[in-house]
Amino acid sequence: MPKSLPSGSPMPRIHWLDAHPSARGEALREALIAWGKEVLPGPGPGSLVIVANHPDPRLIPAEGTEILWWVEKAEPEEVSAVLNLRPGWVLLQDRPLEAAREALLHLRQRDLGSEGWLRQMMHLASLDELLRLVLARAVRLSGARGGAIWLRREDVFYQRAGDGIFAEAPLPRQEAAELVRRGEAFLLAPSGQLGILRLADPKEPPDRFLRGFDDMEPLLLNAWQLEESRALSFKDDLTVAQNRRCLEAELPQAVRSAATKAEPLALLFLDVDDLKRVNTSHGHPVGSLLLESVANTAQRLCRAHDRLYRYGGDEFCILLPSTTAQGARKLGERLLQLLRDQPLDLGEAQLQVSLSAGVAAFPEHADGAGHLIEEADRALLRAKREGKGRVVVAGDRVRV
């Protein structure tokens, strides 16, 4: 039960802007009145609540010292954009009404939780989104020409976010440590040695643009640990490949990215020829060894941003960003040749390895993720029908 106001105290005023009226917006307005607030329609000085579909800088009025955004959805970049323009808090409308009351209290006390946006990132952002926000904030506050963030994987740091100002080459741990020692890079989440931040020609001292990174540490580590556990669930138990579940999660994202950049995206489906016969003749351990050999050879041919998946028992696929169907065909043909030239050594005998492959590309052969898989699979079936040990591209003429 809210405490009653002392006699003679003015009723706290909340200005109210209903940009996109909603049932949850009305519920919050009624709750504010029940909590003893005077809710005034339209913008004004002091605290302002904006009810909207999503945070939008165009909705920010001239008046309003701080803003509570009560929105149906929010992308992290949108949150960062509005909170960079005006101090405030962003809450999704599916949160409890009490959370809005708490946020308004923090706003009045100027407790913005390291500029207000950090706490909400816990609910809104993936690791990549967090890193983009950290980088954008550091570049803006430092006045740098640009920057990049590398994350650690074992003893190597790999660039995960950047604007192209630094080369994407991996950094050995010793080299990363030397950059930090010289003050040319800064540790992210030092307790977990998560990664490093590099900036090009920062104009401000580090204490200016690193402020708030301590608050970010638990968010970054939580997101990183969540991603690591997810990666384990996406790993094939036998080979170096990711599993089918991982492909189904990543392929739609890859197609969206290719469409946004107006770049091609190729999918290469691979099938180990006659694996059943190998299992029958030599035993399942040899069949497993054969699958591992195929996966290891394919992985060596993959570029840093290509992805190898084990799709089924004897099927693999390789996702090739920024690659045409003909580029994928060349990779498939090279893989087939390498495997032919390197038979599997069984001690007393050697086992010849053969693959069939099918290729499809977005947008040349398919308009979406599911369609891309279907076209690559059809091309693979044709390769099997036409004699195995070959690569077929979707749309190729049928051999007679």
C-alpha positions in Angstrom: 0.0 0.0 0.0 1.6 3.3 -1.0 2.3 5.8 1.8 0.0 8.8 2.0 1.5 12.2 1.2 2.2 14.6 4.1 -0.4 17.3 4.5 0.4 20.2 2.2 2.8 18.3 0.0 2.4 18.7 -3.7 1.3 15.6 -5.6 4.2 14.3 -7.7 3.6 15.2 -11.3 4.1 12.8 -14.2 3.7 14.1 -17.8 2.1 11.6 -20.2 2.6 11.2 -23.9 0.5 8.4 -25.5 2.2 8.1 -28.9 0.7 4.6 -29.4 -2.1 3.9 -27.0 -2.4 0.4 -25.6 -4.1 -1.6 -22.9 -0.9 -1.9 -21.0 -0.3 1.9 -21.4 -3.7 2.5 -19.8 -3.0 0.1 -17.0 0.2 2.0 -16.2 -1.6 5.3 -16.2 -4.2 4.0 -13.8 -1.5 2.5 -11.6 0.3 5.8 -11.4 -2.9 7.6 -10.3 -3.5 4.9 -7.7 0.1 5.4 -6.4 -0.7 9.1 -5.8 0.8 10.6 -8.9 -0.8 13.5 -10.8 -0.7 12.4 -14.5 -0.8 15.3 -16.9 -1.5 14.8 -20.6 1.2 16.0 -23.0 4.9 16.8 -22.5 6.1 19.1 -19.7 9.0 19.7 -17.4 10.2 16.9 -15.1 9.4 13.2 -15.6 7.7 12.2 -18.8 6.2 8.8 -19.7 6.1 7.9 -23.4 3.9 5.0 -24.4 5.0 3.7 -27.8 5.4 0.7 -30.0 9.2 1.1 -29.7 11.8 3.7 -28.6 11.9 6.4 -31.3 14.1 9.5 -31.1 11.4 11.4 -33.2 9.0 11.1 -30.3 11.2 12.9 -27.9 9.7 16.4 -27.2 11.5 19.6 -26.3 10.3 19.4 -22.7 10.8 16.6 -20.2 14.0 16.3 -18.0 13.9 12.5 -18.1 11.8 9.9 -19.9 10.4 6.6 -19.0 9.7 4.7 -22.2 6.9 2.1 -21.9 7.2 0.2 -25.1 5.9 -3.0 -26.7 9.3 -4.0 -28.1 12.8 -2.5 -28.3 16.0 -3.3 -30.1 19.2 -2.5 -28.2 20.3 0.0 -30.8 17.0 1.8 -30.4 17.4 1.9 -26.6 20.9 3.3 -26.9 19.8 5.9 -29.4 17.0 7.4 -27.3 19.0 7.3 -24.0 21.9 9.0 -25.6 19.6 11.9 -26.5 17.8 12.2 -23.1 18.4 10.5 -19.7 15.8 7.9 -19.1 14.8 4.3 -18.8 13.3 1.8 -21.2 10.8 -0.8 -20.1 8.9 -3.4 -22.1 5.2 -3.4 -21.5 5.2 -7.1 -20.4 7.2 -6.1 -17.3 5.3 -5.8 -14.0 3.8 -2.3 -13.4 5.8 -2.1 -10.2 9.0 -2.0 -12.4 7.8 1.2 -13.9 7.3 2.7 -10.5 10.8 1.7 -9.5 12.3 3.2 -12.7 10.5 6.5 -12.1 12.0 6.6 -8.6 15.5 6.0 -10.0 14.9 8.7 -12.6 13.9 11.3 -10.0 16.9 10.4 -7.9 19.1 10.7 -11.0 20.2 7.1 -10.4 20.6 6.1 -14.1 22.7 3.0 -13.5 25.7 4.1 -15.5 23.8 6.3 -17.9 20.5 4.4 -17.6 20.8 1.9 -20.4 23.0 -0.8 -18.8 20.4 -2.4 -16.6 17.9 -2.9 -19.5 20.5 -4.5 -21.7 20.3 -7.6 -19.4 16.8 -8.1 -20.7 17.2 -7.0 -24.3 20.7 -7.8 -25.7 22.6 -10.8 -27.0 26.4 -10.8 -26.7 26.9 -9.3 -30.2 24.4 -6.6 -29.5 26.1 -5.7 -26.2 29.5 -5.6 -27.8 28.2 -3.3 -30.6 26.7 -0.9 -27.9 29.9 -1.0 -25.8 32.0 -0.2 -28.9 29.7 2.6 -30.1 29.7 4.1 -26.7 33.5 4.0 -26.3 34.0 5.5 -29.8 31.5 8.3 -29.1 32.9 9.2 -25.6 36.5 8.9 -26.7 36.2 10.9 -29.9 38.1 8.1 -31.7 38.0 7.5 -35.5 36.7 4.0 -34.9 37.4 0.8 -33.0 37.0 -2.9 -32.6 36.5 -5.6 -29.9 38.3 -9.0 -29.8 37.0 -11.9 -27.7 39.2 -14.6 -26.3 38.9 -18.2 -27.3 41.4 -20.2 -25.4 44.8 -18.5 -26.1 43.7 -16.5 -29.2 41.6 -13.3 -29.4 39.2 -13.0 -32.4 37.6 -9.8 -33.6 33.9 -9.9 -32.9 32.8 -6.3 -33.3 34.4 -3.6 -35.4 33.9 -0.9 -38.0 36.7 -1.9 -40.4 39.4 0.4 -39.0 41.5 -2.5 -37.6 42.4 -5.7 -39.5 40.4 -8.7 -38.5 43.4 -10.9 -38.0 43.3 -13.0 -34.8 45.6 -11.8 -32.0 47.7 -14.3 -29.9 47.2 -13.9 -26.2 50.7 -12.5 -25.7 50.2 -9.9 -28.5 46.9 -8.8 -26.9 48.5 -8.5 -23.5 51.3 -6.4 -25.0 48.7 -4.0 -26.5 47.1 -3.6 -23.1 50.4 -3.1 -21.4 51.3 -0.3 -23.9 47.9 1.4 -23.4 46.8 0.6 -27.0 44.0 -1.7 -25.9 41.8 -2.1 -22.8 40.5 -5.2 -21.1 36.8 -6.0 -21.2 35.6 -8.0 -18.1 39.1 -8.4 -16.7 37.9 -11.0 -14.2 37.1 -13.4 -17.0 39.7 -12.1 -19.5 36.8 -11.9 -21.9 38.3 -9.6 -24.5 40.0 -6.4 -25.5 38.8 -3.0 -26.9 41.0 -1.1 -29.3 40.3 2.5 -30.4 41.9 4.5 -33.2 43.2 7.9 -32.1 41.0 8.5 -29.0 40.9 12.2 -28.1 39.8 11.6 -24.5 41.7 9.9 -21.6 40.6 6.3 -20.7 38.8 7.2 -17.5 36.4 9.2 -19.7 35.3 6.4 -22.1 35.9 3.4 -19.8 33.5 4.8 -17.2 30.7 2.3 -16.6 32.6 -0.8 -17.9 32.6 -2.2 -14.4 28.8 -2.3 -14.5 29.0 -3.9 -17.9 31.2 -6.8 -16.7 28.4 -9.1 -15.3 26.2 -8.4 -18.3 29.0 -9.3 -20.8 30.1 -12.4 -18.8 26.5 -13.7 -18.5 25.9 -13.2 -22.2 29.2 -14.9 -23.1 28.6 -17.9 -20.8 25.1 -18.2 -22.2 26.5 -18.3 -25.7 29.2 -20.8 -24.7 26.6 -23.2 -23.2 24.4 -22.7 -26.3 27.5 -23.5 -28.5 28.0 -26.8 -26.6 24.4 -27.8 -27.3 25.0 -27.0 -31.0 28.2 -29.2 -31.3 28.1 -32.5 -33.0 29.2 -35.3 -30.6 31.5 -37.1 -33.1 33.1 -34.5 -35.4 34.4 -31.0 -35.4 31.2 -29.8 -37.1 28.2 -28.0 -35.6 24.9 -30.0 -35.5 21.7 -29.6 -37.4 20.0 -27.7 -34.6 22.8 -25.1 -35.0 22.2 -24.8 -38.8 18.5 -24.3 -38.3 19.2 -21.5 -35.9 22.0 -19.8 -37.9 20.8 -20.2 -41.5 17.9 -17.7 -41.3 20.2 -15.1 -39.7 22.8 -15.7 -42.5 20.1 -15.3 -45.2 18.9 -12.0 -43.6 22.4 -10.7 -43.4 23.1 -11.6 -47.1 19.9 -9.9 -48.1 20.7 -6.7 -46.2 24.2 -6.5 -47.7 23.0 -7.6 -51.2 25.6 -10.4 -51.1 25.3 -14.0 -52.2 25.2 -16.9 -49.8 26.0 -20.5 -50.8 25.1 -23.8 -49.1 27.1 -26.9 -50.0 25.5 -30.2 -49.1 27.8 -33.2 -48.7 27.0 -36.9 -48.5 29.5 -39.6 -47.7 29.1 -42.2 -50.4 28.4 -45.9 -49.4 28.8 -45.3 -45.6 26.4 -48.2 -44.9 28.6 -50.5 -46.9 31.7 -49.3 -45.0 29.9 -50.0 -41.7 28.9 -53.5 -42.8 32.4 -54.4 -44.2 34.7 -52.8 -41.7 32.5 -52.1 -38.6 31.0 -48.9 -37.2 34.3 -47.7 -35.6 35.8 -47.4 -39.1 32.6 -45.6 -40.3 33.0 -43.1 -37.4 36.7 -42.6 -38.4 35.6 -42.0 -42.0 33.1 -39.3 -40.8 35.8 -37.6 -38.7 38.2 -37.6 -41.6 35.7 -36.0 -43.9 34.8 -33.3 -41.3 38.5 -32.5 -40.5 39.4 -32.2 -44.2 36.3 -30.0 -44.8 37.1 -27.8 -41.8 40.7 -27.2 -43.1 39.2 -25.8 -46.4 36.8 -23.5 -44.7 37.5 -19.8 -44.3 37.2 -18.1 -40.8 33.6 -17.1 -41.5 32.4 -20.4 -43.2 30.4 -22.8 -41.0 30.6 -26.6 -41.2 27.6 -28.6 -39.9 26.8 -32.3 -39.6 23.3 -32.4 -41.0 22.5 -36.1 -40.5 24.2 -39.5 -40.2 26.3 -39.3 -43.3 25.5 -35.8 -44.4 27.4 -32.5 -43.8 26.9 -29.1 -45.1 29.0 -25.9 -45.4 27.5 -22.4 -45.2 29.5 -20.0 -47.3 28.8 -16.3 -46.8 29.7 -13.9 -49.7 30.1 -16.9 -52.0 28.4 -17.6 -55.3 27.2 -21.1 -56.4 30.3 -21.4 -58.6 32.5 -20.5 -55.7 30.9 -23.3 -53.6 31.2 -25.7 -56.6 35.0 -25.1 -56.7 35.3 -25.7 -52.9 33.2 -28.9 -53.2 35.4 -30.2 -56.1 38.6 -29.4 -54.2 37.3 -31.3 -51.2 36.3 -34.3 -53.3 39.8 -34.3 -54.9 41.6 -34.0 -51.5 39.6 -37.0 -50.1 40.3 -39.1 -53.2 44.1 -38.3 -52.9 44.1 -39.2 -49.2 42.6 -42.7 -48.6 41.8 -43.7 -45.1 44.6 -45.8 -43.7 43.2 -49.0 -42.0 46.5 -50.6 -41.3 46.4 -53.6 -43.6 44.3 -51.8 -46.2 43.3 -48.3 -47.4 39.8 -47.1 -47.8 39.0 -44.9 -50.7 36.8 -41.9 -49.7 34.1 -40.6 -52.0 31.6 -37.8 -51.5 28.6 -36.5 -53.5 27.8 -32.8 -53.2 24.9 -30.4 -54.0 25.1 -26.6 -54.2 22.4 -23.9 -54.0 22.9 -20.2 -53.5 20.7 -17.3 -52.2 19.3 -15.4 -54.0 20.2 -17.2 -57.3 18.3 -20.4 -56.5 16.3 -19.7 -53.4 14.4 -16.9 -51.6 14.8 -18.1 -48.0 16.5 -20.4 -45.6 14.1 -23.4 -46.0 14.0 -23.1 -49.8 17.9 -22.9 -49.8 18.1 -26.2 -48.0 15.6 -27.8 -50.3 17.4 -26.7 -53.4 20.8 -27.9 -52.1 19.3 -31.2 -51.1 17.8 -31.7 -54.5 21.1 -31.0 -56.2 22.8 -33.6 -53.8 20.2 -36.2 -54.8 21.0 -35.6 -58.4 24.7 -36.0 -57.8 23.9 -39.4 -56.2 21.7 -40.4 -59.1 24.2 -39.4 -61.7 27.0 -41.7 -60.4 28.2 -40.2 -57.0 31.6 -38.7 -56.4 30.6 -35.4 -58.1 29.3 -31.9 -57.4 25.9 -30.7 -58.9 24.7 -27.1 -58.7 21.0 -26.4 -58.5 19.7 -25.5 -61.9 22.4 -27.5 -63.8 21.2 -29.4 -66.8 20.4 -33.1 -66.1 23.1 -35.4 -67.6 21.8 -37.9 -70.0 
